[in-house]
Every structure is written in structure tokens, then in C-alpha cells.
């Protein structure tokens, strides 16, 4: 019994020692291999390098104690022997440097430095290359024709491939969409309308384990269309020695050019005063004799088409100034003025249709040599038995005010100016009551007139 126990113990010890020797042998082998591999080192000692297209990068390789010569190998297992160029090697002290002057997508992969004595003596790094987004063939102002299909160009180049989204006037477009189709190189718009003009934002996103990036390009889309007439008046009036502006309005993209004609002949802007701004032209006419009256024609044109507007100029009657001009109420920021407004029971073409007030602080009026061109101008229509509220005034301020009547032929002479003063913020009860009554009457009359 004792002998059997000793034999078992011996067998176990032998087995244990055999396993231990194997472990020791494998550890020594692995250390030897690792030691052998560590004979080559890289600086910087990175196993993975992340760069972008056109970046530069330098990594050096040397053998421990310069025990052997080294060489560089590209991802296709080809040796790099070039000493100049985009990718080449250079001797730097005791090391062999690998130089990337500007990196491309083709540089992706594993780059290795090997010892000349053994193929397995090497050290490697993996190059990961990203191409940051860029906008190609993406003008910031683009054109489209109304009633045609169009594409807003926006080609986004990058690697990893960007994900594209679109905004229109600050609001995100959701796809699929009944009007818009997202393309690889832009945004397709079905049957463009002039209301599709505006700001479109093309936005790209890049997301991967090695890059998170976003960029956007704002694009102004101008939808082009031929002129559309906005003017409605086909008849305008002027009184003897008075002046009138014949008005022609036309919306267009690109903006319309305006021309004026009389008796089929183009009016020379050097011989006649013409005021022109975007979408509007006004021909200034002074009635010096009857030959001035008659038919005038305005032509609005752009490369896509043209439109004509004819105006018949007739002689009218100069209106009389308001017969009444009194202050009915006042507060710290309102003047309530009565000009005797009344509608005629039997209306005619030359009836008064409104009043034009001019108002400015007295101190400004005096400082600028009584120049009425600096006055604030307010137009009111005629309403029966109305008084007119001049609002948005400064407290405790003296104002100078004048008023003229207006009919289809133009303005009357202005009344003699009058001075009125606003109250400070603590207004009197009597003034408050008068102003409150005026406000009530104003709104009641307005409601009754428009109900009828």
C-alpha cells in the first residue's frame, strides 16, 4: 500500500514537472521571438495612423544598435526605393525615414519596415486616410426658369461618402417629397415657380470610427420669369400747371427695363424726367398745354419677354385745401385733428379722396430753415365725419403741422401750418376724455362705413 502511494506521487510530480518545462520553454520562445521582433522600432511608435488627403507624414525606422540594414514596404508588398517624390525614403542619422509629402486615398493600408536579413523582422503601422468634404461645382447663386424642371447643383466630395440633407429658407426638407427629389449631385425641383426662389442649404455629414465632420453650402436660387404687370390704373389725371407721375409697375426676374412711348415714339430720358427703381418706373409730366394730354405707353422687358401698360392722361381739377383744420384732442403721443372730412352725396371724379398731413418737431423745422422735405408724411382716406389721429409722437414736444386735400388729379395747396404740443405723461382728465371720445367715434364710424 505504501509502495503504491509513492509510485503515484512520483508519477504526478513527473507529470507536473513536464508541464512546467513546456510552459517555461514556450515563454522563452515567445520572449525570444518578441525580442527578435523588437530589433526594429518606429518613431512615432503608432500602430494606426489617421490622416486626411493632402496631409504630410514622416515616420522613421531603425534597427536596434544598427545591427542590420532596413527597408520600407508599401501595402502592396513592394519595396520603396525612391529617394524623392510624393512618397519616398530619406536617411536621417541612423534611421531610414518614410516621407509622405501629401497623402492620397491610395496610401491606405499597412506600411512595414523590414530588416534585410529576415522577412519576419519587421515593424508596421496601418494608414487610415480620410478625405474631408468639399463642394464641387456648387455656385452660391444659381438660376432656374419658371414653369420648367430644375436642378440645384451641389456635389459633395469626400471619403467616407457624405450623407446629404437639404434646407429651404431655414426649414428642413423631408424626403420623399412631392416636389423635391434628392440627387447624388444636387436637388431636383419639379416645375419651378417664382415662389421657389430663396436660400437652399446643402449640408453634408461624414461619420466613421475615425472622423466626424459636417459642412454646409448656402445657395441662392433665383427663379427667372418674364415681366408681370402690377399697375392697375389705366387713367390718370393732372390739373393745369400741375405735375403727375405716370406709374408703371412690373415684377420680373431679372428685373425689367422700362421704356416710355408717346404717339408710337420712344421718350428720350434726357428730355423727360423718368424716375426708375426696381420693378417701377414713373414718367413725370407737367401739364403746360393740352398737347401733353392723351395716351402714353410703358413697356417693361427682360430677356424672357415683355409686357405693355397703356395710360390715358386726362385733365382734372385741382382740389381745394381743407376748409377746417383744428385740434380736437391731445395726449402725450397722439394728436386728434379735424379737417372737416365729408363724402359728397353725389360723387364726381374730382371729389376729395383723402388728406396728406406733414408734421415735424418745431425745433427740427427751425434748425433746418423750415425745410418741409424733412417732415413725416401721412396719408388718410376720406371717411364721413372722421377726425384723424396722428400717432407715435414724442411726449411734451411742440410740433408744426400742415395738411392738403387729395383727389385723382393731385394735391391741393397746403394749409397754413399750425403748432400743436403733446402733453407730458401726466395728461389732463379733460384731454383724456376728449381723446377717448374721438377714438370711440373713429372706430364706430369706421365700423358703420364698412358694414354699409
Secondary structure by P-SEA (a helix, b strand, c coil): caaaaaaaaaaaaaaaaaaaaaaaaaaaaaaaaaaaaacccccccccbbbbcccccbbbbbbccccccccccccccccccccccccccccccccbbbbbccccccccccbbbbbbccccccbbbbbbbbbbcccccccccbbbbbccbbbbbbbbbbcccbbbbbbbccccccccccccccccccbbbbcccccccccbbbbbbbbbcccccbbbbbbbbbbbbbcccccccccbbbbcccbbbbbbbbbbbccbbbbbbbccccccccccbbbbbcccbbbbbbbccccccccbbbbbbbccccbbbbbbbbbbbbbbbcccbbbbccccccbbbbbcbbbbbcccccccccbbbbbbbbaaaaaaaccccccbbbbbbccccbbbbbbcccccbbbbbbbbbccccccccccccbbbbbbbcccccaaaaaaaaaaaaaaaaaaaaaaac
